Amino acid sequence: MFTWLGGLKIPGVSPAADLVASTAYPVPPEMFVPVLGVWEDPIGLCLLHRPLIRVEFLLLAIQLLGTFLPLVVIPKVVYVIFPYALTVEGQYIVRNLVIIAAALVIGGTVRDES
């Protein structure tokens, strides 16, 4: 999911681009959205190779902060009725949080084998 959806952001064909752009105030959206896509692609690829799961965990932890931003920064876009009735954009964000939680669970299975 990360590699696929991140890959859509790079050429600018992601349906989430407007939502992402609206939360990245200090950075021009035409630069931020593709950079986010480039960030998300390795997260997905690291999940496929067990020795890289710790790298995925770090990348994911940083991305998690950005995923939460719209819930706070643009609540009118996220909620029809705060805090339980979500817009389509809000549903997209919550779905991302579920995917991130699943990736964190996978990352949490890595044990130090030394």
C-alpha positions in Angstrom: 0.0 0.0 0.0 2.8 2.5 0.9 4.7 1.8 -2.3 1.6 1.9 -4.5 0.0 5.1 -3.0 3.4 6.8 -2.6 4.1 6.0 -6.2 1.0 7.8 -7.3 2.2 11.0 -5.5 5.4 11.2 -7.5 4.0 11.9 -10.9 1.1 13.9 -9.4 -1.8 11.5 -10.0 -2.7 10.8 -6.4 -6.3 11.6 -5.4 -4.9 12.6 -2.0 -2.6 15.3 -3.3 -5.0 18.2 -2.5 -5.4 16.9 1.1 -1.7 16.5 1.5 -1.0 19.9 0.0 -3.5 21.6 2.3 -1.6 20.4 5.4 1.9 21.4 4.2 1.7 25.2 4.6 5.4 26.1 4.6 6.3 23.9 1.6 5.0 24.4 -1.9 2.6 21.5 -2.7 4.2 20.9 -6.1 7.4 20.0 -4.3 6.0 18.5 -1.0 3.6 15.9 -2.6 6.2 14.2 -4.8 8.7 14.2 -1.9 6.2 12.5 0.3 5.7 9.9 -2.4 9.4 9.3 -2.5 9.4 9.0 1.3 6.5 6.5 1.3 7.9 4.2 -1.3 10.9 3.0 0.8 8.5 2.4 3.7 6.6 -0.2 1.6 9.8 -1.7 0.2 11.5 -2.0 3.6 8.5 -4.0 4.9 9.3 -6.7 2.2 12.9 -7.3 3.5 13.1 -8.2 7.2 16.6 -6.7 7.9 15.2 -3.3 6.8 12.2 -3.3 9.0 13.9 -1.1 11.6 14.6 1.5 8.8 10.9 1.2 7.9 10.0 1.8 11.6 12.0 5.0 11.7 10.6 6.3 8.4 7.1 5.4 9.5 7.4 7.1 12.9 8.3 10.3 11.1 5.5 10.0 8.6 3.0 9.3 11.4 3.3 12.9 12.6 2.3 14.2 9.1 -0.6 11.8 8.9 -2.1 13.2 12.1 -1.7 16.8 11.0 -5.0 17.2 9.1 -7.0 16.0 12.1 -5.7 19.1 13.9 -4.8 21.6 11.2 -7.9 21.3 9.0 -10.7 19.8 11.0 -13.4 21.3 8.8 -12.1 19.1 5.9 -11.8 16.0 8.1 -15.1 16.0 10.1 -18.7 16.4 9.2 -19.5 16.2 12.9 -16.6 16.3 15.3 -15.3 13.8 16.4 -17.1 10.8 14.9 -18.6 11.7 11.5 -15.8 11.8 9.0 -15.7 13.2 5.5 -14.2 11.2 2.7 -10.9 12.9 3.4 -11.2 12.0 7.1 -11.9 8.4 6.2 -8.7 8.4 4.1 -6.7 9.7 7.0 -8.2 7.1 9.4 -7.5 4.3 6.9 -3.9 5.5 6.7 -3.7 5.4 10.5 -4.9 1.7 10.4 -2.3 0.9 7.8 0.4 2.6 9.8 -0.7 0.7 12.9 -0.4 -2.6 11.0 3.1 -1.6 9.9 4.1 -0.7 13.4 2.9 -4.1 14.6 5.1 -5.7 11.9 8.0 -3.5 13.0 7.5 -4.5 16.6 8.1 -8.1 15.7 11.8 -7.5 15.0 14.0 -8.7 17.9 17.6 -8.0 18.5 19.3 -11.3 17.5 22.7 -10.5 18.8 
